[in-house]
Amino acid sequence: MKKLLVIGIGAGDPDYITLQAVKALNQVDVFFILDKGNSKDKLIHLRREICERYISGRDYRFVEAGSPERERGGEYDAAVKDLNLAKQQVFERLIGEELGEGECGAFLVWGDPSLYDSTLRILQAILRDGRLAFEYEVIPGISSIQALAARHKVPLNRIGRSIEITTGRRLAEGFPSNVDSVVVMLDAEDTYTRLDAPDLYIYWGAYVGTPDEILIAGKLKDVAADIARTRQQAREANGWIMDTYLLRRGDDEGV
Ligand SMILES: C[S@@+](CC[C@H](N)C(=O)[O-])C[C@H]1O[C@@H](n2cnc3c(N)ncnc32)[C@H](O)[C@@H]1O
């Protein structure tokens, strides 16, 4: 039987790797690397660095494949569905042709595989379709949300309260009415600048856990413009940006 490991590698700092992930890395024969063919080379580099640093006394190989990109401009959910179908074809080819019987393959997932990542959904779809057989395990990683909270030294929730984890796209529909703490990911549009909520506090972080890390916190109305400017400059300097933020209502110290 072929075996696959979906290993969460943490969201930036190679020190985020867990002991369980190190043990898993040391079982792998083939690492599958999906290349988006853009300036996110640093993210691919980090995966290679992790292997060099944590694997000892064992041969392994990398197999790279071009990663399909989402069609821009059309309906979002449909485009994501198409993207995942295209990715499924790539995964099927990799697992079918590049992994031998009895071998162990791995996908190194940024942060944690449970959070805004399609790897698990795609593997489940492949098994459902029944053209390939394999077993797989999931190794959790430190997500960008945990890294953000740690770097700002804040809890994500207020005492006994809920948090919501959402996207910039959803936040654009308005700050949720039933929670006071909201974590926002995948926001390409500076949605925080369009919220009319004078009591909101923001904890923002870009490239958290990496040498390029930037952190800004404060009353949203006081720091929003600074974050937008900093974000724009960082994106121009690096060619890409990944940022996450926690918004907290009615509280200026985050506890
Ligand atoms: C496709 S999601 C993947 C999330 C990932 N699975 C995780 O556990 O963090 C990508 C989004 O995660 C956030 N992100 C990932 N790494 C980050 C980092 N080091 N610093 C800030 N935000 C990050 C950004 O919001 C980015 O748009």
PDBQT file of the ligand as one rigid body, heavy atoms in Angstrom, charges set to zero:
ROOT
HETATM    1  C1  LIG A 301      -4.225  29.583   2.035  1.00  0.00    +0.000 C 
HETATM    2  S1  LIG A 301      -4.163  30.219   3.661  1.00  0.00    +0.000 S 
HETATM    3  C2  LIG A 301      -3.206  29.001   4.466  1.00  0.00    +0.000 C 
HETATM    4  C3  LIG A 301      -3.276  29.045   5.966  1.00  0.00    +0.000 C 
HETATM    5  C4  LIG A 301      -2.380  28.040   6.630  1.00  0.00    +0.000 C 
HETATM    6  N1  LIG A 301      -2.827  26.670   6.385  1.00  0.00    +0.000 N 
HETATM    7  C5  LIG A 301      -2.251  28.273   8.127  1.00  0.00    +0.000 C 
HETATM    8  O1  LIG A 301      -2.436  27.314   8.912  1.00  0.00    +0.000 OA
HETATM    9  O2  LIG A 301      -1.901  29.374   8.514  1.00  0.00    +0.000 OA
HETATM   10  C6  LIG A 301      -3.066  31.558   3.415  1.00  0.00    +0.000 C 
HETATM   11  C7  LIG A 301      -3.342  32.704   4.357  1.00  0.00    +0.000 C 
HETATM   12  O3  LIG A 301      -2.785  32.409   5.621  1.00  0.00    +0.000 OA
HETATM   13  C8  LIG A 301      -2.292  33.571   6.220  1.00  0.00    +0.000 C 
HETATM   14  N2  LIG A 301      -0.852  33.366   6.491  1.00  0.00    +0.000 N 
HETATM   15  C9  LIG A 301      -0.152  32.243   6.241  1.00  0.00    +0.000 A 
HETATM   16  N3  LIG A 301       1.098  32.355   6.686  1.00  0.00    +0.000 NA
HETATM   17  C10 LIG A 301       1.199  33.575   7.257  1.00  0.00    +0.000 A 
HETATM   18  C11 LIG A 301       2.242  34.263   7.915  1.00  0.00    +0.000 A 
HETATM   19  N4  LIG A 301       3.450  33.717   8.095  1.00  0.00    +0.000 N 
HETATM   20  N5  LIG A 301       1.989  35.520   8.378  1.00  0.00    +0.000 NA
HETATM   21  C12 LIG A 301       0.787  36.082   8.231  1.00  0.00    +0.000 A 
HETATM   22  N6  LIG A 301      -0.240  35.463   7.623  1.00  0.00    +0.000 NA
HETATM   23  C13 LIG A 301      -0.041  34.219   7.141  1.00  0.00    +0.000 A 
HETATM   24  C14 LIG A 301      -2.572  34.722   5.282  1.00  0.00    +0.000 C 
HETATM   25  O4  LIG A 301      -3.813  35.294   5.652  1.00  0.00    +0.000 OA
HETATM   26  C15 LIG A 301      -2.683  34.023   3.963  1.00  0.00    +0.000 C 
HETATM   27  O5  LIG A 301      -3.496  34.756   3.086  1.00  0.00    +0.000 OA
ENDROOT
TORSDOF 0
